[in-house]
Amino acid sequence: RRLKRTESGLSEQDLVLRLRKANQDARDLQETLLALRKRDRAGGREYNLIISALGRKSASAAAMAALRSVHKSKIESSTVLYTSVIDVCRQGSLWEQSVSLLEELQSRGLHTDVVACNAVLNAACTGSQ
């Protein structure tokens, strides 16, 4: 079976594998996501991988931008995506943003689970609030 190649010459499988690599910088991660979006292959799973990887790079602004990209696309937002961004906020001691994200999650009618609430509490504790 022949794999489709992206403009950069990478197969879709290679792009997903790049998302999982921990040593990419935030810009590489965003470029990988953009390549997947161009191929109409970026879904909730890929966004969650990107957001988690951006968290490891302490790139909270980029993680927030990735979440906003989900809103602009035809991909459905999920509690898991929001919880991932909330956790990135925790890592950056951005407790106020984590509370705002929880409120946004609720206003979008998504299920607020224990994991999301704990992520906000951890962000507040990390931010000394």
Residue pairs with C-beta under 8 A, 6 or more apart in sequence:
3 11
3 12
3 13
4 11
4 12
4 39
5 11
6 12
6 15
6 35
6 38
6 39
7 35
7 38
8 35
10 18
10 35
12 36
12 39
12 41
15 32
15 35
15 36
15 39
15 41
16 36
16 46
16 49
18 24
18 28
18 32
19 29
19 32
19 33
19 36
19 46
19 49
19 50
19 53
20 49
20 53
21 53
22 53
22 56
24 32
24 53
24 57
25 57
26 54
26 57
26 59
26 62
29 50
29 53
29 54
29 57
29 59
29 62
30 50
30 62
30 65
30 66
32 50
33 42
33 46
33 47
33 50
33 66
33 69
36 42
36 46
37 69
37 73
42 73
42 75
43 75
44 70
44 75
44 76
44 78
44 80
44 81
47 66
47 67
47 69
47 70
47 75
47 81
48 80
48 81
48 84
50 63
50 66
51 63
51 66
51 67
51 81
51 84
51 85
51 88
52 84
52 87
54 60
54 62
54 63
54 66
54 88
55 63
55 84
55 87
55 88
55 91
58 91
58 92
59 88
60 88
60 89
60 91
60 92
60 94
60 97
63 84
63 85
63 88
64 85
64 88
64 97
66 85
67 77
67 81
67 82
67 85
67 101
70 77
70 81
71 77
77 105
77 108
77 110
78 110
79 105
79 110
79 111
79 112
79 113
79 115
79 116
82 101
82 102
82 104
82 105
82 110
82 116
83 113
83 115
83 116
83 119
85 101
86 98
86 101
86 102
86 116
86 119
86 120
86 123
87 119
87 122
87 123
89 95
89 97
89 98
89 101
89 123
90 98
90 119
90 122
90 123
90 126
90 127
91 126
93 123
93 126
93 127
93 128
94 123
94 127
95 120
95 123
95 124
95 126
95 127
95 129
96 127
98 119
98 120
98 123
98 124
99 120
99 123
99 124
101 120
102 112
102 116
102 117
102 120
105 112
105 116
106 112
